[in-house]
């Protein structure tokens, strides 16, 4: 077999392997045992690593991966990775549900480390 045919096969194999190796981002939207809570409840009694599920709005971005989240009971910093938005545009009018865990610190107020963002509207 000529060298250019072998190279073509090798390139095709690399492309197919690369496509199948790409991560797939799925988002579970079924029932959850994580109870719905509010920002006020989190701020009143923050428990480190507590799983939370809250609905509201992402008001603004304050730093890379840091956003202000509000649910009309209060505001809290939410640490959200870009991939959690799944390429969907979100602004301060978009109602979202975030699932994550509370992160507490002695030096900083509690924040939410977000595991998933789901658009509700």
C-alpha positions in Angstrom: 0.0 0.0 0.0 1.5 3.4 -0.9 2.6 5.7 1.9 0.0 8.4 1.0 -2.9 5.9 1.4 -1.5 4.8 4.8 -1.3 8.4 5.9 -4.8 9.1 4.7 -6.1 6.1 6.8 -4.1 7.2 9.8 -5.5 10.8 9.5 -9.1 9.5 9.1 -8.6 7.2 12.2 -7.3 10.1 14.2 -10.3 12.3 13.3 -12.8 9.6 14.1 -11.1 8.9 17.4 -11.0 12.6 18.3 -14.7 13.0 17.6 -15.6 10.2 19.9 -13.3 11.4 22.6 -14.9 14.8 22.8 -16.8 15.3 26.0 -20.6 15.3 25.9 -22.4 17.6 28.2 -25.7 16.3 29.3 -28.0 17.8 31.9 -30.3 15.8 34.0 -33.7 17.4 34.3 -35.7 14.7 36.2 -36.7 14.6 39.9 -34.1 15.3 42.6 -33.8 14.6 46.3 -32.0 17.9 46.8 -34.5 20.1 48.4 -35.4 23.5 47.0 -34.1 26.3 49.2 -33.6 30.1 49.2 -30.6 32.4 49.3 -31.9 33.8 52.6 -31.9 30.3 54.1 -28.4 29.6 52.9 -27.0 32.9 54.2 -28.8 32.5 57.6 -27.3 29.0 58.2 -24.5 28.2 55.8 -23.4 24.6 55.9 -20.2 23.8 54.0 -20.7 21.3 51.2 -24.5 21.3 51.6 -26.2 20.4 48.3 -28.6 23.2 47.3 -31.1 23.8 44.5 -32.3 27.4 44.0 -34.3 29.2 41.4 -33.8 32.9 40.5 -31.7 35.1 38.2 -28.0 35.7 37.5 -27.8 39.4 37.9 -24.3 40.2 36.8 -20.8 38.8 36.4 -18.2 40.1 38.9 -15.1 38.1 37.8 -14.2 35.2 35.7 -16.6 32.4 36.8 -18.1 34.6 39.5 -21.7 35.8 39.2 -24.2 37.4 41.6 -27.3 35.2 41.9 -30.6 36.5 43.3 -33.9 34.7 44.2 -35.7 37.7 45.6 -34.8 36.7 49.2 -31.2 37.8 48.8 -28.0 37.7 46.7 -25.1 35.3 46.8 -22.0 34.8 44.8 -22.3 31.8 42.4 -19.1 30.2 40.9 -20.2 29.0 37.5 -18.0 27.5 34.8 -18.7 28.5 31.3 -19.5 24.9 30.2 -22.5 24.9 32.7 -24.3 27.5 30.4 -24.1 24.9 27.6 -23.8 27.7 25.0 -27.2 29.1 25.9 -27.4 32.9 26.3 -28.4 34.0 29.8 -29.0 37.5 31.1 -30.5 39.1 34.2 -34.1 38.4 32.9 -33.6 34.7 32.4 -35.0 32.6 35.2 -32.6 29.7 36.0 -32.3 26.9 38.4 -28.8 26.2 39.8 -27.7 23.1 41.6 -24.5 23.1 43.5 -23.0 23.1 47.0 -22.4 25.8 49.6 -18.8 26.8 50.0 -18.1 28.5 53.3 -14.9 30.3 54.5 -13.9 32.3 57.6 -12.6 35.1 55.4 -15.4 35.4 52.8 -19.2 35.2 52.8 -20.7 31.9 51.7 -21.0 31.2 48.0 -22.4 28.5 45.7 -20.1 26.2 43.7 -22.5 25.5 40.8 -22.7 22.0 39.3 -25.5 22.7 36.8 -27.5 25.6 35.4 -30.9 25.0 33.8 -32.9 27.7 32.0 -36.5 27.8 33.1 -37.9 30.4 30.7 
